[in-house]
Amino acid sequence: MSLEDEIKNLKCPYCGKAPLETTISVPIVEGKGLWHETHQRQLIGSVDCVKKMIAKEANNAKDKVNGSPSAYILSFFPPAKGMISKVKKDLDSVRKVLEEAGISELPENMKQTDIAYSLAIGMIKADGRVEQDEIDAAIEMGHKTFSDFDEQEFRKRLNSYKFLPTIQDLSLLLKILLKEEDKEALIKYLVAISASDGDIADEEVKLLKTVAACLDFTGDVSKMFPSVQ
């Protein structure tokens, strides 16, 4: 099976039905104090669904103002909205994103450690910031969890993954590709990263539960949280 055949069989994470057809990096503006910050969200899915996701991001721009005057002004003219007309079928770009994320429909082409790199990086970047203690925890727990975890490779991917899809989108893509035991191992790894400082913040609990739901994990992820109800 060629990689193009794999792309045809992998499903859009947003509708779960249409094939993967395109990917695009969309600017998201968030208020920070009196000013604002702009970060990129990599969308990947069918052409129609990606257009809908961009429109949704544009419509939600006012929810990210957070009291910032500049973000408030930009919310009336969200940069994301101008990207809708640029969405087109682009299997080459989809192929590149999938390869970088270590995702393949063929089990023999997928390595659990490659997926772990991507999900850990997705979690580290989920709040728009890259914290050194989260990187250190991902590396420490990676060595404990995966026998072939490579710190140099992890750092290389962390630096090169400028447009990695969100951890939620990655999980949706992976849900039909991973076995239940693989999902459990990956979730335990993400929980271990979050709990490395002795506690798990409420937003981390919410994110981990979302990832578990996106992966269609049938176990109780709450039981993996140390000292968290």
KACORBEL-V10164 format. One record per backbone hydrogen bond with DSSP energy under -0.5 kcal/mol. NH is the residue of the N-H (numbers start at 1). CO is the residue of the C=O. If there is no record, write none. Layout:
BEGIN
nh=NH co=CO
nh=NH co=CO
END
This chain:
BEGIN
nh=6 co=2
nh=7 co=3
nh=8 co=4
nh=9 co=5
nh=10 co=6
nh=12 co=18
nh=13 co=44
nh=16 co=12
nh=20 co=7
nh=20 co=10
nh=21 co=45
nh=22 co=45
nh=24 co=43
nh=26 co=24
nh=26 co=41
nh=28 co=39
nh=30 co=37
nh=31 co=64
nh=32 co=35
nh=35 co=32
nh=37 co=30
nh=39 co=28
nh=41 co=26
nh=42 co=40
nh=42 co=164
nh=43 co=24
nh=43 co=41
nh=45 co=22
nh=50 co=46
nh=51 co=47
nh=52 co=48
nh=53 co=49
nh=54 co=50
nh=55 co=51
nh=56 co=52
nh=57 co=53
nh=58 co=54
nh=59 co=55
nh=60 co=56
nh=61 co=58
nh=63 co=60
nh=64 co=61
nh=65 co=62
nh=68 co=65
nh=70 co=34
nh=72 co=68
nh=73 co=69
nh=74 co=70
nh=75 co=71
nh=76 co=73
nh=77 co=74
nh=78 co=75
nh=81 co=78
nh=82 co=78
nh=82 co=79
nh=83 co=80
nh=84 co=81
nh=86 co=83
nh=87 co=84
nh=90 co=21
nh=94 co=90
nh=95 co=91
nh=96 co=92
nh=97 co=93
nh=98 co=94
nh=99 co=95
nh=100 co=96
nh=101 co=97
nh=102 co=98
nh=102 co=99
nh=103 co=98
nh=107 co=105
nh=109 co=106
nh=110 co=107
nh=115 co=111
nh=116 co=112
nh=117 co=113
nh=118 co=114
nh=119 co=115
nh=120 co=116
nh=121 co=117
nh=122 co=118
nh=123 co=119
nh=124 co=120
nh=125 co=121
nh=126 co=123
nh=128 co=125
nh=131 co=129
nh=135 co=131
nh=136 co=132
nh=137 co=133
nh=138 co=134
nh=139 co=135
nh=140 co=136
nh=141 co=137
nh=142 co=138
nh=143 co=139
nh=144 co=140
nh=145 co=141
nh=146 co=142
nh=149 co=146
nh=151 co=149
nh=154 co=150
nh=155 co=151
nh=156 co=152
nh=157 co=153
nh=158 co=154
nh=159 co=155
nh=160 co=156
nh=161 co=157
nh=162 co=160
nh=164 co=161
nh=166 co=42
nh=170 co=166
nh=171 co=167
nh=172 co=168
nh=173 co=169
nh=174 co=170
nh=175 co=171
nh=177 co=174
nh=178 co=174
nh=183 co=179
nh=184 co=180
nh=185 co=181
nh=186 co=182
nh=187 co=183
nh=188 co=184
nh=189 co=185
nh=190 co=186
nh=191 co=187
nh=192 co=188
nh=193 co=189
nh=194 co=190
nh=195 co=191
nh=196 co=193
nh=198 co=195
nh=205 co=201
nh=206 co=202
nh=207 co=203
nh=208 co=204
nh=209 co=205
nh=210 co=206
nh=211 co=207
nh=212 co=208
nh=213 co=209
nh=214 co=210
nh=215 co=211
nh=216 co=213
nh=217 co=212
nh=221 co=219
nh=223 co=220
nh=224 co=221
nh=225 co=222
nh=226 co=224
nh=228 co=225
END
